[in-house]
Amino acid sequence: SKKIIFLVFSILSMSSMAADFRQNLQLANQGNAAAQYNLGVMYYKGEGVQKNSGMAVEWFRKAANQGHIKSQYNLEAMYSNDENIYQDNLGLKQISEPVLPEFVRSSTIAEHPVITAHPNAYEILLKAEEANIEIAKDRADLAEISASIKNGTKLENLMERLAKQGDAKAQYLLGAGYFGGFGSVKDYKKAFEWWEKSANQGNIDAQYDLGGMYFNGYGTTKDYKKGIEWWEKAANRGSAKAQHNLGMAYQKGYGIYGAGKDYKKAITWYQKAANQGLAGSQNNLGFMYFNGLGIRQDYKKAFDWYQKSASQGNVDGQNNLGRMYLEGNGVRQNKAKAKEIFGKTCDGGDQTGCDNYRLLNQK
């Protein structure tokens, strides 16, 4: 059934939202979660800007990653409709209205942290397709596989049988199937149960995804502490994605379970993931150096990490690098270089890059 998001805040008129689009865009690019949420609604409803469900998702995601509750609800609702969210004909009947911006960030560079809310369904599907065959080859010879296929036996059945026999890899993939609804009905509770079995056997992917399930309350009661504990297990075994998420958790204040933020621990985990080449962590580490969060402010190191992130195609890293060139922070000022970078991110469809590129053209 379609998920309905109920209205909580007062509705703004269409003309008012159209007039406020530019103001919200400016605040959103500074990291204002409420403004990012407002833009998501505006793009979704086509008020004040051309309707674009893809951009709505992007802005809801940015706000949701900062803990904005209504954005998290709307993002989940859009995904739960089981439709192509990048089309403009979503079946979602109702969506929360904009709220007034809550605060204005003092930072001159927008923060673009990314925390994995749940596993990427497409990535899981590809991984499952490859691993199904791997498991089959591990457990049976090719002749048996061939005969099974001819007799109509599906590889998913083989995977389920192996999972019930205690195969950790099969348990993980079976959970992924339930999470994404591949070959079965989407069922977060069953996904959680299989991932828990796999995680308890030491499967690093299951440990990482189980942390996400606890952190977001998918298939289980939301529990930040347990989510972080599972991410720590995966992170300590080298999972760069888990290390990145721990960095985000500590940066946002979840790491010590509501008692406050711990920037030093955030930096420790970002550093580990960044050293493994994770572009998102490289960008976030650059942000920590730029703002002196948990570490001495160092524009040169911020520039270096933004550059590493940007070189991998990370759009946030590229835009932040462009701002460094524009303002001459950590590098000799070069407005032409900044314009070139913003132009490239704009060509790739990034709204922030387009806005910055247009502003430079107006000067």
Secondary structure in CASP SS format (residue, H / E / C, confidence):
PFRMAT SS
TARGET T0000
AUTHOR 0000-0000-0000
METHOD secondary structure of the structure
MODEL  1
S C 1.00
K C 1.00
K C 1.00
I C 1.00
I C 1.00
F C 1.00
L C 1.00
V C 1.00
F C 1.00
S C 1.00
I C 1.00
L C 1.00
S C 1.00
M H 1.00
S H 1.00
S H 1.00
M H 1.00
A H 1.00
A H 1.00
D H 1.00
F H 1.00
R H 1.00
Q H 1.00
N H 1.00
L H 1.00
Q H 1.00
L H 1.00
A H 1.00
N H 1.00
Q C 1.00
G C 1.00
N C 1.00
A H 1.00
A H 1.00
A H 1.00
Q H 1.00
Y H 1.00
N H 1.00
L H 1.00
G H 1.00
V H 1.00
M H 1.00
Y H 1.00
Y H 1.00
K H 1.00
G C 1.00
E C 1.00
G C 1.00
V C 1.00
Q C 1.00
K C 1.00
N C 1.00
S H 1.00
G H 1.00
M H 1.00
A H 1.00
V H 1.00
E H 1.00
W H 1.00
F H 1.00
R H 1.00
K H 1.00
A H 1.00
A H 1.00
N C 1.00
Q C 1.00
G C 1.00
H C 1.00
I H 1.00
K H 1.00
S H 1.00
Q H 1.00
Y H 1.00
N H 1.00
L H 1.00
E H 1.00
A H 1.00
M H 1.00
Y H 1.00
S H 1.00
N C 1.00
D C 1.00
E C 1.00
N C 1.00
I C 1.00
Y C 1.00
Q C 1.00
D C 1.00
N C 1.00
L C 1.00
G C 1.00
L C 1.00
K C 1.00
Q C 1.00
I C 1.00
S C 1.00
E C 1.00
P C 1.00
V C 1.00
L C 1.00
P C 1.00
E C 1.00
F C 1.00
V C 1.00
R C 1.00
S C 1.00
S C 1.00
T C 1.00
I C 1.00
A C 1.00
E C 1.00
H C 1.00
P C 1.00
V C 1.00
I C 1.00
T C 1.00
A C 1.00
H C 1.00
P C 1.00
N C 1.00
A H 1.00
Y H 1.00
E H 1.00
I H 1.00
L H 1.00
L H 1.00
K H 1.00
A H 1.00
E H 1.00
E H 1.00
A H 1.00
N H 1.00
I H 1.00
E H 1.00
I H 1.00
A H 1.00
K H 1.00
D H 1.00
R H 1.00
A C 1.00
D C 1.00
L H 1.00
A H 1.00
E H 1.00
I H 1.00
S H 1.00
A H 1.00
S H 1.00
I H 1.00
K H 1.00
N C 1.00
G C 1.00
T C 1.00
K C 1.00
L H 1.00
E H 1.00
N H 1.00
L H 1.00
M H 1.00
E H 1.00
R H 1.00
L H 1.00
A H 1.00
K H 1.00
Q C 1.00
G C 1.00
D C 1.00
A H 1.00
K H 1.00
A H 1.00
Q H 1.00
Y H 1.00
L H 1.00
L H 1.00
G H 1.00
A H 1.00
G H 1.00
Y H 1.00
F H 1.00
G H 1.00
G C 1.00
F C 1.00
G C 1.00
S C 1.00
V C 1.00
K C 1.00
D C 1.00
Y H 1.00
K H 1.00
K H 1.00
A H 1.00
F H 1.00
E H 1.00
W H 1.00
W H 1.00
E H 1.00
K H 1.00
S H 1.00
A H 1.00
N H 1.00
Q C 1.00
G C 1.00
N C 1.00
I H 1.00
D H 1.00
A H 1.00
Q H 1.00
Y H 1.00
D H 1.00
L H 1.00
G H 1.00
G H 1.00
M H 1.00
Y H 1.00
F H 1.00
N H 1.00
G C 1.00
Y C 1.00
G C 1.00
T C 1.00
T C 1.00
K C 1.00
D C 1.00
Y H 1.00
K H 1.00
K H 1.00
G H 1.00
I H 1.00
E H 1.00
W H 1.00
W H 1.00
E H 1.00
K H 1.00
A H 1.00
A H 1.00
N H 1.00
R C 1.00
G C 1.00
S C 1.00
A H 1.00
K H 1.00
A H 1.00
Q H 1.00
H H 1.00
N H 1.00
L H 1.00
G H 1.00
M H 1.00
A H 1.00
Y H 1.00
Q H 1.00
K H 1.00
G C 1.00
Y C 1.00
G C 1.00
I C 1.00
Y C 1.00
G C 1.00
A C 1.00
G C 1.00
K C 1.00
D C 1.00
Y H 1.00
K H 1.00
K H 1.00
A H 1.00
I H 1.00
T H 1.00
W H 1.00
Y H 1.00
Q H 1.00
K H 1.00
A H 1.00
A H 1.00
N H 1.00
Q C 1.00
G C 1.00
L C 1.00
A H 1.00
G H 1.00
S H 1.00
Q H 1.00
N H 1.00
N H 1.00
L H 1.00
G H 1.00
F H 1.00
M H 1.00
Y H 1.00
F H 1.00
N H 1.00
G C 1.00
L C 1.00
G C 1.00
I C 1.00
R C 1.00
Q C 1.00
D C 1.00
Y H 1.00
K H 1.00
K H 1.00
A H 1.00
F H 1.00
D H 1.00
W H 1.00
Y H 1.00
Q H 1.00
K H 1.00
S H 1.00
A H 1.00
S H 1.00
Q C 1.00
G C 1.00
N C 1.00
V H 1.00
D H 1.00
G H 1.00
Q H 1.00
N H 1.00
N H 1.00
L H 1.00
G H 1.00
R H 1.00
M H 1.00
Y H 1.00
L H 1.00
E H 1.00
G C 1.00
N C 1.00
G C 1.00
V C 1.00
R C 1.00
Q C 1.00
N C 1.00
K H 1.00
A H 1.00
K H 1.00
A H 1.00
K H 1.00
E H 1.00
I H 1.00
F H 1.00
G H 1.00
K H 1.00
T H 1.00
C H 1.00
D H 1.00
G C 1.00
G C 1.00
D C 1.00
Q H 1.00
T H 1.00
G H 1.00
C H 1.00
D H 1.00
N H 1.00
Y H 1.00
R H 1.00
L H 1.00
L H 1.00
N H 1.00
Q H 1.00
K C 1.00
END
